Amino acid sequence: MKVTVCDVGPRDGLQNESRTLAPATRAELVNRLSAAGLPRIEAVSFVNPARVPAMAGPEEVVEGIVRRDGVDLAGLVLNERGYDRLRSSDLDQVHVNFAATDSFSQRNANATVDEALAGTARILARARADGVRSTVSISVAFGCPFDGAVPAERVLGYAEEAVTLGADEVVFADTIGVATPTQVRHVVVEAVKWARPVGVHLHNTRSTGFANAWAALEWGATLFDASVGGLGGCPFAPKATGNIATEDLVYLLHGEGVETGIDLDGLIGVAEWLEGVLGRQLPGQVYRAGTFAPVG
């Protein structure tokens, strides 16, 4: 079995940090992840820097990236202005995000869900015409910090609409880390019926992130977002904490015989470097404990 691990550290991992890293440093993070064999990296987001200062200067970040064969670079956009900027850069994929609740969507994108969906439709149409591969991610898919639990059928309805509009992949994001394996299994089982790659974006806020990742894998998910060192969080979601750590996820996957193409030792080295850059211990565990060879 082989899956695609997408490291979202340069975007989701850094967007909630109190310390803003220069574009050159963010480009170096992408380059180090690329050298460690990450098949996909969410390198930047094209958003208003007044709202997310840590993501300012995405074009400068892209200019500093050294391209490697076999590594797809993606950028996150919330609207057509963001897509215009992405198309002017040297990126391979567009990641389009919208929220499953109006309350979160208004805070994150200054739009209702219906407005965000309409914008997503336009972006997907343009991406198809431009030959750009697209992934639609639905945030707060399992729970919203303002509206509480989110019905699975509502989220699946949004996801199916995204597929109908032409999304190449669909990702369910547990933005505030409230999901449990049964919930994850339900949406994955239903979504894989659409014959599109299905993924999950998980946060470990309540220590269920890795259990959720395993449930998703067992039921057909093939795309997994994670963040080097376990960094992450959302400026618009109170108490949102880090993503599942990429190196922790890769350790689990490799131990179970799942192929990722990632050099785990190299990835641990990236987390160690990032700890020095940020000047603090990161939430991830494997980079501190070290890897371990299981009995064959």
Number of C-alpha atoms within 10 A of each C-alpha: 10 12 17 19 24 23 28 29 29 28 25 27 23 24 24 22 17 10 12 16 19 15 21 16 16 26 23 17 22 30 20 21 27 26 19 19 18 26 22 22 26 24 27 32 29 23 22 14 13 9 13 16 17 24 26 22 17 24 17 16 22 23 13 17 20 13 16 13 7 11 16 18 25 24 27 25 23 23 22 16 13 19 25 14 16 24 16 9 15 15 18 17 22 25 22 27 23 29 28 30 24 21 17 23 22 16 14 20 21 14 20 20 20 16 16 23 21 12 18 23 19 15 25 27 14 15 19 15 9 10 10 16 17 21 25 25 25 26 24 28 32 25 22 24 18 12 12 12 14 15 13 16 12 13 21 20 12 20 25 17 14 22 20 12 17 18 27 19 20 26 26 27 25 26 29 27 28 24 26 19 16 12 16 27 21 16 22 23 15 14 24 17 11 13 10 15 19 26 30 26 26 28 32 25 20 12 14 17 25 19 16 25 27 17 20 26 23 13 16 18 25 19 23 24 28 30 32 31 31 26 28 29 24 20 16 17 17 12 13 20 22 31 32 30 32 30 31 24 24 22 19 16 19 16 15 11 10 15 15 18 16 20 16 23 14 17 25 26 17 23 28 17 15 19 16 12 11 15 10 9 14 20 20 23 16 21 24 14 9 13 15 9 8 8 5 4
